[in-house]
């Protein structure tokens, strides 16, 4: 291999000319040859030594430590040591990445959910048109203001909790309808109260207002269809259970 000048070596190894001069000054890497004019020339052996220096520097060793390592080991030993060090560093970096991912996940979980988060979480259950319609119908009410205030900082994790609670409630609701549970009994009252609590998470919901919601479940075909998809007769059953519970609570 033809000997290389300082500039050629600097470009090849991604180091500066000043760095190469410094290595020469401290005795870490002396170029083996000189031109007739006295300019440094690096041979294949010099470049092999430089490649080892570069690896050790990237691994964080000081020049003094590198000098000691270079003077006390052959090429194979250097390569084995470098491999072990790089493997250790990779493991450390992998642990660091995992720690950063955990921190990032925690930070993201503490941030308010975005529209994209809600679409991903609720799928077809999230409909921006319904939200726009609700704002148009109730945007000037206190309950709408309450709902906006209570949900503006809700995180994806909190919305996931809402989804889980809703799915659990609707599963139990469907089971009650299938079992022919009386709408005026304790089991129906418990379900009516769970329904009211799910609404009260977003805005104040007394029994009187809950009855208004129950009436909407029968008058609005979209709500009726939603509950009927759970189990035929569910919309009427839930309405009657809410009305009965409200009467007993009054």
N, C-alpha and C positions, 0 to 999 in steps of 0.2 A: 504493500500500500504506500502510495506517495505521501511524504510528510506534508502536514498542513500548516499554514500560517496561523497566527493568533486570530486574525479576523475570520478565517475559515472555520476554525475550531469553535469560536464564539457563536457563529451562526448555526453550526451543526448541533451544538449541545444546548443552545438556549441560555448561555451565560454571557456575561459582559467581558470585554477585553480587560477592563480594570480588574475584574475578579480573577482572571487568569494570571495577570501580573502579580496580584496579591498572593495567589497560591505559589507562585515562583519565589516571591520574596520570603515567605514563611517556611519554605522548604517542603511544601506539601506536594507540589508537582513541578518539577523542573523539565522544560523541554529538552529532549535529548540531542537535538541538532541545532545548528545555526546556519544561516545563509552566509555567503561571502561578505555581505555587508553587516553581518552581526544580528540579523533579525531571527527571532525564535521560530523553530520548526518543531512540530509535534509528530512523533512517530506512532505506529500502531500500538506499541506498548504504552506510550504516554496516554493515548486516547482510551485504552482499556482502563488505566488507572483513573483517568478523569471520570469515566462512566461510573466507576465505583464511588468516587467522591460525590458525584451528583446524587446518587441514590442515597448515600448516608446523610447528605445534607437535607434531602427531602424528608428523611426519617427523623430529622431534628437533632442530629449529632453536631457537636462543636468541631471546629477545625482541629483542635488539639486531640479530641477523642478519635477523630477520623485518622489522624496521623498515627496514633497508637494502633488502631485496628489494621491499617495498611501495612505497618511494619511487622505485624505479628501473625500474619496468616497468608496462605496461598490463595489462588483464584477460586478453587473449589470451596474452600472454607468460607471465603467471602460470600460467594453465591448462596451457600447454605445459610449463613448468618443473615444475609439480606432477605432470603425467602422467609425465614422464621420471623424476622422483624416485621416484614410486610404483612405476613399472615396475622400476627398479633395486632398490628395497626388496623387491618381490615376488620377484625373482630371488635376492636374498640370503636371503629367508625360505625359498624353495624349497630352496636349498642347505643351509640350516640344518635343515630338516625331513628332508632326505635323510641328513644327518650323524646326526641323532637316531635315525632309523630304523636306520641301520647299527649304532649303539651299542646300541640296544634289541635288535636281532637278536642281536648278540654276547652281550649280557647274558642273554637268554633261552636261547641255546645253551649257556651255561655253568651253567644251572640244571638240577637233576635233572628227568628226564622225568616228567610226570604220567600218570595213567591215561588221560586224554583224549588226550595226546600219543601214547601207545602204541596206542590204538584207531585214531587217525587214520593212524598209520604202518603198522600191521600189518593193519588192516581185520578181515576174518573170521579171520585168523590169531591174533588176540588174543582169548582166551576166559577170562573171570574165573572161570568154573566150573572149568576145568582147573587154574587156579592154586590155587583153594581145595582141590581134590582133592589136588593135589601137596603142599600144606601139611599136609593131614590125614594123608597117608601118610608123608611124610618130614620133617615139621616139627621132629621132635626129633633129627634127625641132624646130624652135623657138616657134611655137604655142603650141607644146606639153609641152615645158618647162614652158610656160606661164600658161597653164592649171594646171600643177602640183603645181606651186607656188600659184595660186589663190585658189586652192581647198584644200591644205594641212591642213589649219586651219579651214575649214568650219565645223560648228557645226551641230548636227542633226536638230536643228531648222532652220538653213539656208538651209539645203538640203530639209527640208519639204516645205520651201518657193519655192524652185526651182520646186519641184514636183507640188505644187499647181498652179504655174504660167504655167507650161507646160500643165497641164490638162485643165486649162482655155483657153489657146491658142488653143489647139487641139479641144476643144469643139466649139469655135468660128470658127475655120477653117472648121470643118465639116458642121456647119450651113451655112457658106458662099458657100460651094460647093453645098449643097442641094438646096440652094436658086438660084443657077445659077448666082452668082455674077460675073460680068465681071472681068477678070484678070488684066485689064489695068485701073481700076477705083480707086477712093480714098480709098474705103473699102479694096480692095486687097492690095494697097500700105501700108495701116496701118498694115495689118496682116504681110506683108513682113518685115516691120520694127520691129514688135514685135518678129518675128522669128530671125532677125539679132541681136536684143538686147539680146535674150536668149543665143545666141552663144557667144556674146561679153562679157557675164558674165565670161566666161572661158578663152577666148583668143581673141585677136584683130580680128575683122571680118569686112572688108570693103565690098562694094557691089560686087567687082570683085570676092573676095573669096566666098562670099555668093552664087554667081552664080555657082561656082564650086561645092559647097555643093548640090545645087539644082539638078545639073546634076547627082550627085552620087545617089540622091533619086530615079532617074529613072534607073540608070545602075546597082545598087546593089539590087538584089531581096529582101534582108532582109529589107532595108529601104522602098522599094516600098510596100512591104506587110504591114509594120507598118502603113503607111499612108492610104493604101487601106482599112485597118481594121476600120479606122475612118469613111470613106465614100468612096465608089467606085469613082475613078477619082481624089482623093485628091492629090496623088503624082504628077500627071501632072499639076493639077491646081496650086499647090504651086510652082512648078518649073516655070510655066509661069508667075505667079504673081511676083516672085522674079526677073526674067529676065526683066520684064516690068518695075518694080520699079527701078532696077539698071540702065536701059537705060535712064529713066527720071531723075535719080539723076546725071547721068554723064553729 
